[in-house]
Amino acid sequence: MESIEILYSKDCPSHSEAYELVQELVAEGNLGIDVKMREVRTQQEAIELGFPGSPTIRVDGRDIDPVGADQPPTLTSRIYHLTDARVTPIPSRDQLEVAFGIRRTLGQPAPAFKLKGVDGNEHSLADYDDAALLVLVWFSNFCPFARVWEDRMIEIQRDYADRGVQLVAINSNDGERVPKDSFEGMVKRATDCQFNFDYLNDGDQSLARAMQARRTPEVFVFDRNRVAVYHGSIDDNHDETAVTRNYLRDALDALLAGKEPPMPETQAVGCTIKWKSS
């Protein structure tokens, strides 16, 4: 990454907030890049620059939000759509971290682990050696977002099992802080919902920290060599009837066909992982 540019219109009330957040992340990530601000003054200039609203953030000339980048040129304020159907006037911290490469997930090897499953057995990374693709999904019994997506997780495992895909749910929440996410709560949830995938307890939260997982649900897909090739959300809407992009299914289809996922990283959305007190 060589450049970060924020394009804005002077009447936009959010460009200063966007600039402050970008500067904060540049400092946190030790990126060593000067953030450039560029005011767009006229509609003609907006057309020439392909400016879809203020603020627009570009990394090396590319919009951080390719979906929003397709909107018609305008001098008005821009709307960013989150994967839970909310809208915001500036990108989220997670979205910017992915765009800036601060969370270097893709290309990283799967960490070794040995975690207790709701079946009472210990499960390790090596146990899934036969899977063509390994999908780790951070999950919570308590989080309403995770519960919204759990039926889709079951359907994905069912639909892709015979193609060599193995989905594994991971619960890293502090069970003392969130009793529903205790191991007993995990067993109950898996039984009640008839999970068709392994559900593992990351009791010491070491796997979540190694993967820099932050939300429930949050997806990591690993290829045959157990290198991360997709990271983000299951799809683009918590309301199943309103889904327009099936990120995880699209990634799996592409990878099984020997291609790269059409969108290797998307924004994970949901509850934050409940960490243990240090």
N, C-alpha and C positions, 0 to 999 in steps of 0.2 A: 504494500500500500504506500502510495507516494503523495496523495493529496486528499484533503477533505474540504469540500466547499459547501457553504450554506447560502442558498439563493432565497431572497425574501422580498416582500413588498413592504413599504414603510408603514402602511396602515394595519399590518398584521400584528395582533397583540401577543403572539406566541413565539416570534423568532428569537427574542432575547432569552427566553426560557430554554429554547432549543440550543442556542449557542452555549449557555452555561452548562447544560447537560453534556454536550459534546466535549467541551473543554475539560470537564470533570473526568470523563472516560478516557480522553487522550492522556491526561496526567496519570490516572490509575494504571493505564496499560503501558506507560512509558513509551508511547508511540513516537515521540519526537517530531510531530508534524504540526506546522502552523495552520490553524483553521482559518480559511479565507471566507469573508462575508462578501456577497455580491447582491446589490440592490437591483431589482427589476422594476423599471419605472413606467414602462408603457406596455399596452397590449401587444403592440408590434414586437417589442423586445421579448415578451413572454412567448410569442409564437416562434420567434427565431431561436430561442433557447430551449423550446420544448418544456416550458415551465408550467407544471400542473397545479400550482398554488404554493402558498407560503406557510411554513418554511419547507423548502425542498433541500434535502441533504444528499450530496453525491460523493462517492468514494472513487477516486481515479476516473471521474467523469460519469460514473454509473449511479443511478438512483438506488438508494438503499431499499426502496419499496417498489419493486417492479410492477406490482398491480396498480398502485396509485399513479405510477409514472405514465400510465396509458390514458389518464384523464385529459380532457381538452385543456389547452393553455389558458391560464386565467391569472388575474392579479389578486383574486380573493384568497382567503385563508384555505389551507389544505386540511383534509381530514385523513387520518390514518386509521385503518380498520384492523382491530385485533382479532385473533382467531376465536374469541368468545362472543363476537358480534358487537362488542363495544367499539365506540369511536373515540379518538383523542386528537387534539390539535397538534401534537408533536409525537414522534416515535417513542416507543417504550425503551427503557434501559436495556432490556433483553434484546430487542431488535437491533439497537445500536451496537451492543457487544458482539453480536453475531456479524454485523456488517463490518466492524472494525477488526475482526479476528482476535478479539481479546479472549474469547472462549474458544480455544483451539480444539474443537471436538473432532472435526472430520480429519481422517488420516491417522487418528490415534488408536493404538491397540486396546483391545478389551482388557481391563485389569483382571488378574486372577482373583477368584473369590471362592469362598466356601460358606454357604449360608443355609440355615435351617428352613425347610419348606413346611407348608401347612400339612403335608403328608407325614411329618415327623422325621423325614430323612434329611441328611445333609446333601446339598447340591453344589457342585463346583462347575467352573467354566468348562472343564474337560468333559463333563457329563453331556455337553451339547455338541461334541465334536462332529456328530453325524449330520447336524443341521447345515443346510446350504446357506441359510441366513438366520442369524440370531437377533431377535428383537427384544430389547430390555425396555420395559415401560415402568417408570416410577409411578406408584399407585398409593392410594389412601382409602381406607374404609369410611373415613370421616368427611373427606373433601367432597362437596357436592359436584364439583367439576369432574373429578375422577369417576364418581358414580354415574354421571351422565354418559360417560364414554365406555363404561365397562361392557355393556351389551355389544358395542361395536368391536371391542377387543375380542370377545368370545367369537363373534362372527368372522373376524379376520383369521383367528387361529383355525377355525373350522374350515374356512375357504382355502387356506394356503397350506394346511398340514401335509397334504399329499404332494406338495411341490417342494418340500424340504424346508419349510419355514417353521421356526420354533419361537413362539412368544413366551416371555417370562416376565411376570410382574414382580416388582421389588417394592417393599415397604420400608422406608428409612425413617419414618416419623418416630419421635420420642413417645413411646407408649405410656410413659408416666404422665406426660403433659397432655396427651390425647388418648384416653383410655380405649376408645374405639379402635385405635391402631395398635393395641397390644397384640401379642402373638395369639392370644385367645380370641380377640376380635377378628384377627385375620382368618383364623380357622372357621369361625362362624360365617364370615362374609363369603369365603370360598365355597362353603357348604351350601349356604342359602341360595347363592347365585349359580351354583354348579359350574364353577370355573373349569374350563377345559385346558388350562395351562398351569404351569407351576407358579406358585405364589411364595416368594421368599422373604425372610425377615432379615434386613440389614441392621441388626440391633445396635452395632457400634457405629453405624453410619459411615463406615470407611469406604464402602463402594460408592455411595452418593458423593462423597468428597472427592474420590478419585476421578469420577466422571463429571464433576462439577454440576451434578443434577441440582435443580432448584425448585421444581414445581411438580405437582401431580394433577394430571398426567403429563409426563415428559418422555419422549421416545428416543431411543438410540438403536440404530440398525447396524449390524456388523456383517461384513461379507464372509466368504469362506475362509479367508485368512484372518478373520476376526479383527479387521480394521474398520473403524467407524466410517460409514458411507452415507448415512442419513441421520439427521437430528432435528427434533422439533415436535410438532403437533400431529395428532392422528388425522385430523381433517380441519376444515376452516370454520366450523360452527358448532357450538354446543347443542344447538337445535338440529337434530338429525334430519328433519324435514327441509331444512334450509341449507344443507351442505352443497357447495358447488365445486369444491376441490378436495379430493381424497388423497391427501399428501402421502400417507403411509402406503396405501394400496398402490398408488402410482409409482412410488419408490420401489416397492417389492416387485411389481410387474416389470419395471425397467431393469432392475438388477438380475432378475431371473432370466431375462432375455439377453443378458450380457451387455447392457447399456448402463449409463449413469442415470441416477434419479433426475427427473426434470427440475425439481427444486430440492437440492441437497440439504438445505437448512431452511426451516420455517420457525416461526415464533411459538415456543411452548407457552401454554396459558393454563392457569389453574391456581390452586392454593400453593403457597410456599411450603417447602419441607420444614417441619417443626424440629429444630435442632436441639440437642441436649445442651444444658448449661455447661460452660467450660469450667 
